[in-house]
């Protein structure tokens, strides 16, 4: 059951189905939850000392904080990890991502780190969201707060990225509308067939068709629209050279109309995007220069900030130039605003030995969690998952071997575990149970009516 839950990431419903299928053992949700909590507590007994020791060697917890929304319309989920060990400190659904709610979340994480781990917080990594930043300043006023470089790029280059994305979309749409890329399909729908006469033309059309289906990949450059466009200009260059060579030949070339039509249309499209290309290439140059400053490992935090502020100041001179583009102005403004409000936080990671620059590994873990929660968001299991994995620190190692699981269960203090589970169990008299039970709900209504009458009688006696 533990393997199904943590290694295979099965929902409670799937565990019930799998246990019945493999072993003809019938279980219910409550039994699964109770048994897995016992295992969690056993993992805590075994792994907590060694993990705490690792954290102490690192000087304390480097807290990574992130928020996500597993599905539209559902409350956001906030979670915090220790960067060095990957230990989940706390995760909780927040009704709103306000400063007050995030502060409460962080207060719980702070108490847990102090009480359950007995170590200090040496640094914090988060996105640059204002509510997050304010909450961190309130709860951890003297702890270095590091802002994720990935989110810095995302914020500062927001307008150029949007322009680049539009270029990618327009380029794909342009290619999809080219007649000779659709001709074989059009003819097939009419019960006819068509294909170019020469392999060169066939390959050319295949290349253009592939470009029309371009999708960003993880290793693509930052401006993917520019990258796609550069591919198209490469094809255009080949066509131009081919047509130039063709002019000197008098031989018959059956695919001549195809080649010339594609060349003329691509030429017209490329020329129509000249201003966008110039602007994006200018900003692409800025990106390379900023990246050099941010990636300079030899500079101290203070030197890096000075270098970036000086660079921003120099860029500011572009704002008064007549040839400064609109998106370029938006980018420069965003950079200046970021540095004014939170520039120092961008280099705080240099003040903590071994600290990361980005929240990327946390983002990846969160994406996996998001995918998992989306599968179970409409099931009772989603609630169980957060209770088991968010309301207390969990020391489960997902890839623990079957033998390791058995050893943990054999050697743990079961009596202590059961007492802890009983203390955590919500009373059946809780309103969250009552509202789902018709008989108990009816009694609750009658109780309210009785209290209401008593209150009226009390008020009447006073008068």
Long-range contacts (C-beta under 8 A, 24 or more apart in sequence): 1-32, 1-35, 1-36, 2-36, 2-39, 2-396, 2-400, 2-405, 3-402, 3-405, 5-32, 5-36, 6-396, 6-398, 6-400, 7-398, 7-399, 7-400, 9-372, 11-375, 11-376, 11-379, 11-381, 12-379, 12-380, 12-381, 12-384, 13-376, 13-379, 13-381, 29-380, 29-381, 29-384, 33-384, 33-388, 34-421, 36-388, 37-388, 37-417, 37-421, 37-424, 38-409, 38-412, 38-414, 38-417, 38-418, 38-421, 39-396, 39-405, 39-408, 39-409, 40-388, 40-394, 40-395, 40-396, 41-412, 41-416, 41-417, 41-420, 41-421, 42-408, 42-409, 42-411, 42-412, 42-417, 43-394, 43-395, 43-396, 43-397, 43-400, 43-408, 44-393, 44-394, 44-395, 45-408, 45-411, 45-412, 45-413, 46-395, 46-408, 46-411, 46-412, 47-395, 47-397, 48-395, 51-85, 51-87, 51-395, 52-117, 52-118, 52-119, 54-84, 54-85, 55-82, 55-84, 55-85, 55-87, 55-117, 55-119, 56-119, 58-84, 58-85, 58-122, 58-354, 59-120, 59-122, 59-353, 60-119, 60-120, 60-121, 60-122, 61-89, 61-113, 61-117, 61-119, 61-120, 61-121, 61-122, 62-121, 62-122, 62-123, 62-124, 62-125, 62-352, 62-354, 62-355, 63-89, 63-109, 63-113, 63-121, 63-123, 63-124, 63-125, 63-140, 64-124, 64-125, 64-126, 64-359, 64-362, 65-106, 65-124, 65-125, 65-126, 65-132, 65-136, 66-126, 66-127, 66-359, 66-362, 66-363, 66-366, 67-94, 67-97, 67-102, 67-127, 67-129, 67-132, 68-366, 68-369, 68-370, 70-370, 70-373, 70-374, 70-377, 71-373, 71-374, 71-377, 74-377, 77-369, 77-373, 77-386, 77-390, 78-102, 78-105, 79-366, 79-369, 79-390, 80-105, 80-106, 80-109, 81-362, 81-365, 83-125, 83-355, 83-356, 83-361, 83-362, 84-354, 86-365, 87-393, 87-395, 88-389, 88-390, 88-393, 88-394, 89-113, 89-393, 90-390, 90-393, 91-386, 91-389, 91-390, 92-386, 92-390, 92-391, 93-386, 97-129, 97-131, 97-132, 98-131, 99-131, 99-134, 99-135, 99-138, 100-135, 102-131, 102-132, 102-135, 103-135, 103-138, 103-139, 105-135, 106-135, 106-136, 106-139, 106-140, 107-139, 110-139, 110-140, 112-392, 112-393, 116-393, 117-393, 122-352, 123-348, 123-349, 123-351, 123-352, 123-355, 125-349, 125-355, 125-356, 125-359, 125-362, 126-359, 127-151, 127-359, 128-152, 128-155, 128-338, 128-342, 128-345, 133-342, 133-345, 144-348, 144-351, 144-352, 145-345, 145-348, 146-345, 146-346, 146-348, 146-349, 146-352, 146-355, 146-356, 146-357, 147-342, 147-345, 147-346, 147-348, 148-357, 148-358, 148-359, 148-360, 149-294, 149-346, 149-357, 149-358, 150-358, 150-359, 150-360, 150-363, 151-358, 151-359, 152-294, 152-338, 152-346, 153-222, 153-287, 155-334, 155-338, 156-290, 156-331, 156-334, 156-335, 156-338, 157-222, 157-283, 157-287, 157-331, 157-334, 158-330, 158-334, 159-327, 159-330, 159-331, 159-334, 160-223, 160-279, 160-280, 160-283, 160-327, 160-328, 160-330, 160-331, 161-222, 161-223, 163-225, 163-276, 163-279, 163-280, 163-327, 164-223, 164-224, 164-225, 164-226, 164-280, 165-224, 165-225, 166-225, 167-225, 167-226, 167-228, 167-229, 167-273, 167-276, 167-280, 168-214, 168-216, 168-224, 168-225, 168-228, 168-229, 169-225, 170-273, 171-211, 171-214, 171-225, 171-228, 171-229, 171-232, 171-269, 172-211, 172-212, 172-213, 172-214, 172-228, 174-269, 175-208, 175-209, 175-211, 175-212, 175-232, 176-212, 178-208, 178-212, 178-262, 178-265, 179-261, 180-205, 180-258, 180-261, 180-262, 181-205, 181-208, 181-209, 181-212, 196-255, 196-258, 197-254, 197-255, 198-253, 198-254, 198-255, 200-242, 200-255, 201-255, 201-258, 201-259, 204-235, 204-238, 204-239, 204-259, 204-262, 205-258, 207-235, 208-235, 208-262, 211-235, 222-284, 222-287, 223-280, 223-283, 223-284, 223-287, 225-280, 226-277, 226-280, 226-281, 226-284, 229-270, 229-273, 229-277, 232-266, 232-269, 232-270, 233-270, 235-266, 236-263, 236-266, 236-267, 236-270, 239-263, 239-266, 275-325, 278-325, 279-325, 279-327, 279-328, 282-325, 282-328, 283-327, 283-328, 283-331, 286-315, 286-331, 290-335, 294-346, 294-357, 300-350, 301-344, 301-347, 301-348, 301-350, 301-351, 302-347, 304-346, 304-347, 304-350, 305-343, 305-344, 305-346, 305-347, 308-339, 308-343, 308-346, 309-339, 309-343, 312-336, 312-339
